[in-house]
Amino acid sequence: MAGISKRQADAHDRILDAAGALAELIELSGIEIDEDDLEELTIYLARNAPRVKAILKGLGKWPWE
């Protein structure tokens, strides 16, 4: 990642950390998904966190929690 600022590098690291946490959550669910597809999906979700958050905002707690 030559030529990027520390701020950009830190943002990229946060995206990768979030993607890793999302991947773990999906793997724990038992959903079977190809490793490459899982990586692409979780990075996409992490990069679009504000939109994902807005979509999920109104859900609140699930009844079984």
Backbone as CSV, one residue per row, in Angstrom:
resi,resn,N_x,N_y,N_z,CA_x,CA_y,CA_z,C_x,C_y,C_z
1,MET,0.826,-1.193,0.000,0.000,0.000,0.000,0.867,1.253,0.000
2,ALA,1.742,1.320,-0.939,2.628,2.477,-1.044,1.825,3.712,-1.431
3,GLY,2.220,4.837,-0.855,1.609,6.096,-1.240,0.303,6.432,-0.550
4,ILE,-0.004,5.764,0.549,-1.222,6.122,1.270,-0.857,6.729,2.613
5,SER,-1.767,7.520,3.130,-1.506,8.198,4.398,-1.743,7.251,5.571
6,LYS,-1.243,7.649,6.718,-1.463,6.868,7.939,-2.959,6.769,8.218
7,ARG,-3.680,7.850,7.979,-5.133,7.851,8.205,-5.821,6.807,7.317
8,GLN,-5.420,6.755,6.054,-5.994,5.777,5.134,-5.617,4.347,5.547
9,ALA,-4.379,4.163,5.967,-3.924,2.840,6.400,-4.685,2.398,7.641
10,ASP,-4.899,3.321,8.581,-5.653,2.995,9.792,-7.101,2.635,9.460
11,ALA,-7.696,3.370,8.538,-9.069,3.079,8.117,-9.144,1.698,7.474
12,HIS,-8.173,1.387,6.646,-8.122,0.067,5.998,-7.992,-1.037,7.049
13,ASP,-7.138,-0.826,8.040,-6.971,-1.803,9.116,-8.275,-2.013,9.888
14,ARG,-9.015,-0.930,10.138,-10.301,-1.048,10.848,-11.309,-1.844,10.015
15,ILE,-11.291,-1.627,8.712,-12.178,-2.392,7.827,-11.823,-3.875,7.885
16,LEU,-10.538,-4.183,7.837,-10.124,-5.587,7.896,-10.464,-6.220,9.240
17,ASP,-10.319,-5.471,10.323,-10.699,-5.980,11.646,-12.193,-6.272,11.716
18,ALA,-12.996,-5.345,11.211,-14.453,-5.535,11.209,-14.834,-6.711,10.326
19,ALA,-14.199,-6.823,9.173,-14.472,-7.935,8.262,-14.131,-9.262,8.930
20,GLY,-13.048,-9.298,9.673,-12.675,-10.515,10.399,-13.711,-10.900,11.434
21,ALA,-14.226,-9.914,12.155,-15.259,-10.177,13.152,-16.555,-10.648,12.488
22,LEU,-16.907,-10.048,11.373,-18.099,-10.476,10.632,-17.932,-11.901,10.110
23,ALA,-16.755,-12.219,9.611,-16.485,-13.569,9.111,-16.644,-14.591,10.225
24,GLU,-16.133,-14.265,11.401,-16.263,-15.165,12.546,-17.732,-15.379,12.903
25,LEU,-18.510,-14.315,12.908,-19.935,-14.412,13.210,-20.643,-15.321,12.206
26,ILE,-20.344,-15.128,10.933,-20.978,-15.940,9.891,-20.539,-17.396,10.005
27,GLU,-19.263,-17.628,10.264,-18.772,-18.997,10.414,-19.432,-19.697,11.593
28,LEU,-19.642,-18.981,12.694,-20.288,-19.563,13.874,-21.747,-19.905,13.628
29,SER,-22.352,-19.276,12.632,-23.766,-19.512,12.341,-24.000,-20.865,11.679
30,GLY,-22.951,-21.425,11.121,-23.093,-22.689,10.422,-23.430,-22.521,8.952
31,ILE,-23.560,-21.289,8.509,-23.808,-21.039,7.089,-22.552,-21.432,6.319
32,GLU,-22.738,-22.238,5.297,-21.599,-22.662,4.480,-21.418,-21.690,3.327
33,ILE,-20.226,-21.126,3.253,-19.910,-20.167,2.206,-18.436,-20.317,1.854
34,ASP,-18.148,-20.236,0.591,-16.776,-20.325,0.109,-15.919,-19.247,0.788
35,GLU,-14.698,-19.609,1.133,-13.811,-18.682,1.853,-13.591,-17.370,1.106
36,ASP,-13.408,-17.436,-0.203,-13.206,-16.210,-0.990,-14.463,-15.346,-1.002
37,ASP,-15.621,-15.986,-1.122,-16.886,-15.251,-1.100,-17.127,-14.622,0.269
38,LEU,-16.782,-15.360,1.324,-16.934,-14.835,2.686,-16.066,-13.598,2.869
39,GLU,-14.837,-13.657,2.397,-13.938,-12.508,2.522,-14.492,-11.304,1.758
40,GLU,-14.939,-11.542,0.539,-15.487,-10.449,-0.273,-16.732,-9.850,0.376
41,LEU,-17.613,-10.720,0.873,-18.848,-10.260,1.518,-18.555,-9.444,2.766
42,THR,-17.683,-9.935,3.629,-17.436,-9.245,4.894,-16.712,-7.920,4.689
43,ILE,-15.810,-7.857,3.729,-15.142,-6.583,3.431,-16.156,-5.598,2.859
44,TYR,-17.036,-6.079,2.002,-18.091,-5.216,1.455,-18.968,-4.658,2.584
45,LEU,-19.399,-5.531,3.489,-20.239,-5.082,4.605,-19.502,-4.078,5.488
46,ALA,-18.230,-4.342,5.765,-17.448,-3.427,6.599,-17.270,-2.066,5.924
47,ARG,-17.011,-2.068,4.639,-16.846,-0.801,3.905,-18.143,-0.003,3.846
48,ASN,-19.253,-0.693,3.943,-20.565,-0.051,3.870,-21.257,-0.034,5.234
49,ALA,-20.474,0.009,6.292,-20.993,-0.053,7.656,-22.095,0.976,7.942
50,PRO,-21.954,2.225,7.520,-23.030,3.186,7.813,-24.370,2.775,7.189
51,ARG,-24.340,2.258,5.971,-25.580,1.819,5.316,-26.138,0.580,5.996
52,VAL,-25.254,-0.362,6.361,-25.693,-1.578,7.047,-26.313,-1.212,8.391
53,LYS,-25.661,-0.315,9.103,-26.176,0.125,10.399,-27.555,0.758,10.254
54,ALA,-27.733,1.585,9.241,-29.028,2.231,9.011,-30.112,1.199,8.699
55,ILE,-29.761,0.177,7.940,-30.720,-0.872,7.601,-31.141,-1.649,8.840
56,LEU,-30.196,-1.934,9.725,-30.463,-2.757,10.904,-30.968,-1.958,12.097
57,LYS,-30.910,-0.662,12.026,-31.207,0.219,13.153,-32.532,-0.082,13.850
58,GLY,-33.586,-0.281,13.107,-34.904,-0.443,13.709,-35.220,-1.825,14.249
59,LEU,-34.299,-2.763,14.139,-34.601,-4.129,14.559,-34.729,-4.297,16.070
60,GLY,-33.885,-3.630,16.820,-33.899,-3.826,18.269,-33.460,-5.235,18.623
61,LYS,-33.894,-5.720,19.778,-33.524,-7.064,20.223,-34.469,-8.083,19.621
62,TRP,-33.921,-9.230,19.355,-34.716,-10.353,18.883,-35.487,-10.927,20.065
63,PRO,-36.652,-11.508,19.858,-37.471,-12.029,20.952,-36.788,-13.106,21.790
64,TRP,-35.852,-13.843,21.206,-35.205,-14.930,21.952,-33.983,-14.479,22.732
65,GLU,-33.698,-13.212,22.745,-32.562,-12.710,23.520,-33.013,-12.323,24.901
